[in-house]
Amino acid sequence: MSEYIVNKSKFVFTGEINIPPDKSISHRAVFLSSFNKDMTKITNLLLSDDVKTTMYSLGAIGVMFAENNGKFFTRGTGIREYLPSPETIDCGNSGTTARLLTGLLAGQNFESVLDGDESLRKRPMDRVKTPLEEIGAEIYTTDGKFPVKIKGSKIKGGHIKLDSGSAQVKSAIIFAGLTGESELTIETKIKSRDHTEILLEYFTDNIIVEDNIIKITPNPIIKNDLIDIPNDPSSAAFFIVGSLLNEGSSIKLEKICLNPTRIKFIEILQEMGGDISYENISNISGEKVGDILVKHSNLKGIDISGEDIPLIIDEIPILSLAMSLAEGDSNILGATELRYKESDRINSIVSELSNLGADINQINDDIKIKGKQILNGGTCKSHFDHRIAMMLAIAATRCTNEVQILDSNCVSISFPNFFEIFEQFRKNI
């Protein structure tokens, strides 16, 4: 067990802060590069535990990786020519690896078995198994969870409707469709993050996106051999909120992904009164990127409805902290999707912020918050959830007493040097 202690301290976040590469895009860049039988170069790849898991998993089915001066080179197998793994493929703690790999392996001509750690074994797989079976997959779960056996089948084309707001489920269907026999049309009911679609459109000629309709043509035709990855807005969110909450703070975060499906949390913080702006807007590998400027602000409470949840799924922990220290009441309504993350994030958010003295409660899948000026402190658990651990560290900057965060090393899943950067802004009282 690891622990991180924040003594009673003053924090002022200033200057430029280096944010790690985007985790979601890094996963997908590695997956897409495996479609290319020739060499693909990936720059600014996040080497977090989760992304390494994706690389190890694809390595188990024949994909080769090399690194030179911080750049990664992939030689893939082609979409239908992966090699069977002689052993169970270990997906570790990575739900992205597990679900996207399930989609990719569903259309191969061999059987695969996927497993993961204790946390991953608690996460539901039926939500990806059911739509994959609609298009011809043959998948066997263990009481709806991991371990999972994938028989390998012929994936059908046609039309499928997705009710889920999960980008992972949608990506699994897209990957399965790429292995299929004919065109697959995916109709999405709920807008969710679209990195798979954007990167696939940049990297191949096999996707057309029109509003909520995605058309997938099997057998990818590769048109680019370089993928450059922007920096992660979800990781940036912690220092953005830290800067808004602490007097004297003023920061700049460079080359951050500004995909509209990723910056809804910034729009919410701006509605709460946050001083946040953008500059140096450009495009990298199909994604909109830019620099983010943030200054300390006095925040007001806000209500968030269920339709926004898929667009802020990773930022709700840190938004909950911002609401806990804002003026007035806030409500997060219909946050069901949070039950299926690294932890049951509704329970984790409510229990741990309550431990620190926040006035926060859950009613079914809603979170109710009454804002206050300061928190108390105490001992908290990360629940082995990287975003809960980082949220608690930022919360500690507004606590009157020491905060002890148990199992804090889980931050390595997405932001390996988070605490090292965090400590740079501690001021002696």
N, C-alpha and C positions, 0 to 999 in steps of 0.2 A: 504494500500500500504506500502510495506517495502522498505527500501533503504539501500545501503551499500556504504560508502565513503572511498576511498583510497586517503589520502593526499599525496602530493609530498614526496616520501620516496625512500630509497634504499632497495632493497630486495636481500638477498643472501640465497639460498636454500641449506642447508647442513644436513648431517647425515641421519638417517633412518626416513622415513615418513610412517605412518600407513595409508594404502589405504583400503577403505571399501570393503566388499565382493562383488563379481560380481553380478550385477543386473540382467543380462540376465539369468544366471544360477540359481539365486535365484528364479526367476519367475518359471522356468521350474522344479526346484526341488520340489516346492510346488505343481505344477500341477501333476507331476508324482507320488508324494507321495499319491495323492488322488486316484490313481488306486489301491492301496494296502489296502485290507480289514483289514490286521493286522497293527501293529505299524511300522512306519518309523521314524528314527531319522535323523534330519538334523543339521549339525554343521556349524558354521560360516555363518548363514543366514543373508542377508542384511535386516535390518528393516527400509527401506526407505518407503516413502509414497506410491510409486508404488507397492512395494511388499506387503505391508499391504493391499492394494486394492485387489490384487489377493487372499490373505488369506480371506478377508471379503467376496469376491464374491463366493469362493468355500464353505465357511461356510454357505452361504445362500442356498446351494443345498446339505447340509448334511455332509460336511467334518468337522472333529473335530481337533482342534489344542490345544497343551499345551506347556508351556515353563518351563524349569528347569535349572537354572545356565547357561543361555545363549544357551542352546541346545533346539531345537524344536522337538516336537513329533506330528506326524500326524496319525490319523486313518481315512483311506479313505472308500469309499463306494464300490469300484469296478467300472469298466469303463462304465457299463450300468445300474448302480443302484443308481445314484444320485437322490435326492429328488426335486420335483418341488418347486421353490421359490414362496411364496404367493404374493410377491411384485416384482416390477422392481428391477433388480440387478444393482447397481450403480458401474460403472467401473472408476469413478473419472476422472483422467487425464491420465490413463494408456492405451496406445494403445496396449501394449503387452497383458494386461488382456483382453481387448475387443476382439482382434482378435483370441487369443488362446481359449478363452472361447466360442466364436462363433463356432469354429470348434468342440469343445468338446460337446457342447449342440446340435449340428446339428443332432447327432445320438441318442438322448435320446427319450423316449416315452412320453414326455410332452412338453408343450409350455413354452417358456421363453421370457422375454423382457429385453433388456439391454439398459442402458442409461449412460451418462457421463456428465462431466462439459462442460462449454462453449467451451473450447479449443478442447476437444475430439469430440464434436458435429460438428466441422469443418473438421474432418479428414475423408478421403474416406473409405467407407466400401464395395463398389462394387468390389474392387480388391480382397477381400476375399470371398465375396458373390458369384461371378461368378464361380470360380473354385469349390467351395463347391457344387453349384447347379449341376455341371457336374457329381458329384458322388451321387446325390440324395437328397441333402439338400433342404429345403424349407425355405427361408429367405426373410423377407420384411424389407427394409430400409426406411428411410425418406429422399427422394430425394438423395439417394445414401450415406446417412450418418446416424448417430445416431439420435433418438432412433432406435433400431433394434428389430424385432420380429422374433423368431426362432420357427418354428412349431414343430420340432422334427420329424425325418423321418428315414427310413431304408437306410443306406449308402451302396452304391454298391461298389463292388471290381472292378477289371479291370485295366485300364491304363489311366493315366492322364499326360499331359505335362504342365509344369509351365514355363511361359515366364518371370514372375516377379522375380526380384532380392531381394525380401523381405523375410527375414528369418521368419517374423511373419506369412506371408501368407503360406509359406511352412509348418510351425509348425501347423497351423490350419488344413491343409489338413491331416497331419500325425495324429493328434488327432482324427479327424473325421474318418480316416481309421481304427483306433484302435477300434472304436465302430461298425464297419461295419459287413457285412455278409460273406465276402470272401476277399482273398488277394488283396491288392491295390498296384499297382506299380506307383511310382511317378518319372517322368523324368524331371530333372531340366535343364533349358537352361543356366542359369547364376549361377555361384558359389556364395553362400552366407554363412553367419555364420551358423555353424552346431552344436550348443550346444544341440538342441533337439535330434538330431540323436545320438550324443555321449552319452548323459545321458540316453537315452532310451536303447541303446545297453548295457550300464553298468547295468541298473536297471531291464531290462526284457530280454526275449528271442524272442521278437516280431518284430525285425527289422534287415534287411540286407542292407548294403550300399556298392555298387560297382560303383565307379566313380560317374557318374551323375544319377544313378538309385537307388532309395530307394524302398525296398519291405517291406510292412507292413502287418503283420498277425494280425487279430483282437483278442480281448480279452487277454490283457497282462498277461503273466506268470511272476510273480515277482521273481527275483533271488538274490536281495540284499535289506537289510533293513536299510542301512546307506548311507547317501549322505553327503560328505564333500565338501564345496564350496571354491574355490580359490578366491583370491582378484581380483579386477576389473581393467583390463588394460585401459578401457575407462576413468575411474576416474583417474587412474595414469597419463594419457596423459597430464593433465593440469600441474602437477608438473614436468613432464619430460620436457615439453616445457619451463616452467618457469626456470628450471635449465639450459637448453641450452642457454637461452637468457640473463641470468644475470651473470656477471663476478663473479668468486670466488665460484660459486655453484658446489656442488658435493654431490649427494644423492644416497641412496640405498632404493629400494622398494622391500619388501619381499613377497613371496608366490603369485606372480601375475600369472594369467592365461596366458599361452603362446600358446594358440590355434592358429594355423597358420591363421585362418580366422579372428583373432582379433588383430594381431600384424603387419598387413600391414603398419599401420601408423608409426611404429618404423622403418621398412625397408625404408620407404620414408624419415624419418628424418635422418637416416644413410646415404642415398644417398645425402641428402642435406649437409652432413658434420658433423652430430651429433655424439658425442662420447657416444655411448650407447652399453652396453654389458650385458651378462647374466651369472649367476652362480647358483649352487645348483639346477640343473634341476631334476625334479621328476614327478610323476603321481598321481593325486588325482581324484578319482571317474571318471576315464576315460579321464580326461583332463591333458594336459601337463602344468606344473607350474614351476616357478623358480624365482630367484631374479634378479632385473634389476638395473644396475649401470649406472649413468648418470653424465657427467661433462659438464661444460660450453663449448660452441663451437661456431665458426663462421659459419653461415649457408649460403648456396647458393640457388638460385631459382630452381624450378623444374616444370615439366609438369606432370599432373596426368590425365590418360585417363578414359573414362566411365566404362571400365571393372573392374577398381579398386574400383569404388564408393561403391558397396555393402559391401566391406570389410573394408571401412573406414567411414561408414555412420555416426557414432557418433563422429568421431574425426575430421571431416572436419572443424568445427568451430575453434578448437585450431590449426590445421594445417594451416588454413588461416591466423591466427595471426603470426605463425612462418614464413610464406611466406612474410607477410607484413614487417617483420623486417630482412629478408634475403637479401643478395646481388644479384641483378638482378631481372629478371621477372619470374613469376610463372603463371601457368594456370591450373584450375580445369575444365575439359571438360566433359559435359554430366552428370551433377549432378542432374538430374530430381528427383531422389528419395528423395532429400532433401526437396522437396515441401511438403512432406507428414509426416513430423515429428511434434514435439510439436508445432513448429511454421513453417512457410515457411522459412526454414533455409537459403536459398539463399538470400532472401530479408533481413533477420535478420542479417546475417553475413556482407553483403555489407553495409547496412545502419549504423550499429553500429560501425564497424571499420572505416567507412568514417567519422562518428562523431568524432572519436579520431584522425583523420588526416591521416589515411592510404590511399594510392593510390590504390583503389580497385573498380572494376566495374563489372556489370553482363551484359552479352549479351545472351539473351534467358536463357538456363540452364547452361551456362559457367560462370566461375568466373575468371576475369583477374586481376592480382596483380603486381604492380611495387614496389619492396622492397625499404626500407629506413632504416635509423639508429635508429630513435626515433619517437615516436608519441606525440601528443599534450596533450590530455585530454579532459574532458567535461562531459556532462550528457548523459547517455545512458539508453536504455530500455532492459530488459531481454526478452521481449515478452513472459514472463511466461515460458521460455525455460531454463531448468537448465544448459544445456551445453553452451548456449549463456552467461548466468550470470557468470559462472566460467571462460569462455574465456575472458570476459571483466575484471575480477579481475586480471588475469595473464597479460593482456594487460596493466593494470594500472602500473605494475612494470616497464614498459618502457615508461612511459609518463612524460612529463616535468611539467604537471599541475595536479591538483586534478581530480579524476574520480568519478562520482556519478552513481551508478547502481540502477535503479528503479526496484521494484518488484524482489528483490534479493532472497527472501526466497524460491523461487522455487528450489533452490539447494537441498532442502530436498527430492526431488524426487529420487535422486541417491546418494547424498553425504552430509548427514545431518550436519556433522561437518566440512565442507570444509573451511568456513571462520575462524573458530577457529584455524585450522591447518595453514592456510594461514598467519594469524597474527603473528605466532611464528617466521616468517622469516623477519619481518619488522625491518630495522635498522634505528636508528635516524641519520639524516643528520647534 
